[in-house]
Amino acid sequence: MPATVVGCPRHAAVLPAAALPALLGAQRVLAGPDVPAELARAAGAEPWDGTDPATLSDTDVLLTTAPAAGDGAIPAPAGTALLDAVAVMDRLRSPGGCPWDAEQTHTSLLRYLVEECYELYQAIEDGDRTEMREELGDVLLQVLFHARVAAESPESPFDVDDVATGLVDKLVGRHPHVFTDSAERVETADAQDLRWDELKRAEKKRESSVDGVATGQPAVALAAKLASRTARAGLPAELLPSGDGAGTELFRLAAHAQIGGGDPEAELRTVARRFDADVRAAERAATADGRDPHALDADDWRRYWPTGR
């Protein structure tokens, strides 16, 4: 039998728990050059010279960040790369790291948080899987960055483990039908949505049906969220804002769309992006016709406007 090959993170000094029996029974532990030095020392590993793992003794254990698939391979568990991401963020923020990263604060990072979320939103809208994966990483960076800055704060510091622990506690606590022996059963997504709100309201001791609604979100999304919350609280539709102003009319449209089961923010974005595409198409058509797209009059716009919409 070949050696046991153990997958390791590239930057974090941790090993998968499944590798412990193999390490305890090994006569020799080898470590590839990309294995963190701290991990190699802790495992008492010798440097690996690149010998084919299939030719090593079955009493050998090889630590590597890129294990090949096979019967003797112990892959790193799912999520191991997140430890790498945390380690890289710590390195960037630590003395000797990146000066720009070291200067950032929660406030200075706010613009990037908003930008990255919108870029992810657009990648999902476009169905671009490659962009989606990259933008998810950029959003994750914001979480890691803010957690690292928070860990340095002299007032109520917390770190990425506190963030993750809080998330786990929240998810488990709001899914008692999944994580406990409770007799409670939730059979549909709608039922879970209502149960989530009930548990959240009790957990946070909210006094109002609109407590916790982020008023900094885009106006259409804010109107929709407020309408959704108040509709669940039994507010009759006739008590929604009324009047002749544009803002009132927009609120009413957003509210009714949300209550009717739609997503007014997404629907408005769809229309806006289609309009954006039409403008660009008309300008390209004018350019192809030898016209200056920046000097079109009303008749020109009508002439080059895409048809069939």
N, C-alpha and C positions, 0 to 999 in steps of 0.2 A: 504493500500500500504506500502511496505517496505521503508526503508531509501534510499536516493539517495547516491550511492557509486561513488566516484570520484577517478580516477586513477591519481597517482602522480609519478614524477621521484623519484629515490631513493636518489639522492645526490644533486639535484638542486631545489632551492626554487621557483618553478613555478607551476601554475595551468592551466589546459586547459580553454580556454575562454568559452567553452560551460558550464562550471560549475558555472559561475558568477550568473545567475538567481537563481539557487538553493541555493547558498551561501547567496544571499541577502534576500531570503525568509525563511531561516532556523531559527528555534528556538534554535537549538543546533548543534554545529559542533564538531565532534569527529575525532581524529587522531590516526592511528595505530602507534605502536612503531617504525616502520621502516620509517615513514614519517620524513623528515628533520625538526629538531627542529625549525629552522628559519621560515619555512613555517607554521608549527603548530601555532607558536606564532602570525604570521601575520594574520592567519585566526581566531584567538581567539578560537582555538580548545581545547577541553578537551581530556585527554587520553582515548582511547577506551579500554574497558576491555575484548574484544574478543567476546562480545555478538553477536549471529547470526544476521547479518544485516536485515534478514527478520522479526525479532521480534522487531526491532526498529521502532520508530514513523516515519510517512511519512514526518514529519517536521524536521527530523534529516538529517544531511549530514555527511557521513563518508569518510574521506580521507585515502587512502591506496595505497601502491605501487603495490598491486596485487589484483585488483578488479575482482570479479567473474562475468562472463557474466550474463546478466539479463536485464529486462526491465528498472530497475532503475539505471543501471550502466552508468557512463560517462567515457569512456576509455581515457587515455592520448593520445594526437594526435600522428600521425606517426612522428618519429624523436625525440621524447622526450628522448629516451635513449642516443641520441647524447649529450644532455645537461648533463646527468650523466657522460658521458665520459669526457667532458670538465671539469666538477667539480673534477673528480678524478685526471685528469692530473694536474690541478691547485694545488690540495692538495699534490701530490707527489713532485711538484716542489717548494712548499712554505716552509718557515722555519718550522722545525719539521717534514718534510716529509722524502723522501728517499734521502740519501746522494749521491747515484750514479746518480739518476735523476737530482739532483741539480747541478752536475758538468758538465753535458753534454752541448755541443755547437753544432751549425749547422754543423761544420766540423767533430766533433767526431761522429755525428749521420749518416754521409753519408754512411758508410759501411752498416748500418742496412737498410737504405732506399733502396739500391740496392739489398741486400739479400732478403728483404721481397717482393719486386716486382717480383724477379725471383721465389720465392717460390709460390707466387700467380699464376704466369704464369704456373708453373708446375702443380699446382692443377687443373687449368682450362684444361690444356692439358690432364691430367689423367681423367677428368670428375669426380673428387672426390668432391662431394658437401659438405661434412663435412669439409674437408681441405680447400675448397674454402672459406667457411664462416669464418673459423678461420684466414686464411691468409688475407682476406679483412679487418678483424679487426686489424691485425698487420700493414697493410698499412695505415689504418686510424690512428693508433697510431702515425705513423711518421708525418702525417699532424698535429695532435694535438700537438705533441712534438715540432715541428719546430715553430708552431704558438705561443706556450707558451714561447719558448726561445726568439722569435722575440719581444714579448710584453715587455720583460725586457731590450731590447737594448736601450741605450741612443741615438743612431743614427737611425732616421727614424723608430721608433717602430710601429708595427702593431700587431693585435691580431687575434684570430680565427674568430671573427665576421667580421673583415675587409676582411679576406680571403673568407668567405662565401658570403659576400656582393659583392665582386669582381666577384666571380663565377656566382652569380645570374645575375648581370648586363651583364656579358659576354653572358650567355645563352639566356637571353631575347633579347639582342641587336643583336645576330646572328640568331635569329628566328623571324624576324618581321612578317612573314606570320602566326605565331602562336599567338604571344602576342600583336599584334597591329591590327588596322582596315585596314591595308594596303591592297591594291588590289592585291599585289604580291601573287602568288601561286607557291608552290613547290610540285610537284606531285610525284617525285621519290627520292630515296636515293642518286642516282648519281647527280641529280640536286642540292640537298641540299649540297652535298659535294663540288661542284663547288661554290655554293653561299656562303658557309662558308668561303672558301678561299678568295673570293672577299671581303667580309665584313672584314675579318681579315687583309687583306693587306691594305685596306683603313684605318681601325682603327689604325693600328700600323705604318702607313706611311712607309711601306717597300719599299726600293729602288731596291732590287734584288729579283729574284724569289726564291733564296735559303736563304734569310734572315729568321732567326728563326729556321733553322734546327739545332738540337742539335748534335754537332760534337762529343760529348762524348759517344754517343750510340754505341752498337756493330757495327763492321765494315760492316757486311753484311746488317744490317738494315739501316746504314748510307748511303751506296751505293744505296740501294733501294729507300730511301727517296729522295736523291738528283736526282735520275733518274725520280722519279714521279713528283717532282716539275718542273724540266727542260722540261719534256715531255709536261706538261700542258702549259709551256711558249712557246712551239713550237720549242724547240731545236731539230734539226734532229739527228737521231740515229747515223749517221756516225761521229758525233762530240763527242761521248762518248770516254773515254780513250781508246787508242789503243797501241799495242805493244806486246812483247812476254813474259813479266814478269808475275809471278804468281799473283801478286796483280792486275795487269791490267786485266788478264783473269777472276779473281774472281769478280772484279767490273763489267765487261761486262756481266758475267752470271747473277749476281744479278740484274743488271739494266734491262736486257731483260726479266727476270722472272717477275719483278715488272711491267714493261710496258705491259706485256702480261696478267696481271690480277692476278698474283700469289702473294705469300708472301714468298720471298726467305728465310727470317730469320726463319719463322715457318717451311718451307720445310726442311731446313738444320738441324734444331733442331730435326725434326721427324727422319731423317736419322741417326743423331748422337745418338739419344736415342735408336733407333733400333739396332745400332751397339753395344752400351753399353749393351743392353739386350742379344745380341748374344755372346759377350765376357763372360758374366756371366754364360750363359747357357753352353757354352763349358767348362768353369772351373768347373761347378757343375758336368757335365758329366764325366770329368776326375777324379774328387774327388770320385764319385760313383764307378769308375773303379779302385780305389786304387792308383791313380796317384797323384803326387804333382802338383797342378795347377800352382805353381810358377816355375816349372822346365820343362815346355813343349817346345818341339822343333817344327819346322815348320810342320813336318809330324803329330805330335800329334795334333796341332791346326786344321789341315785339317780333321783329323779323328773325332774329337769331335765337329767340327763346325756344328751348326744347319742347317738342310736342309729345302728346301721348301720356302726359302725367295725370 
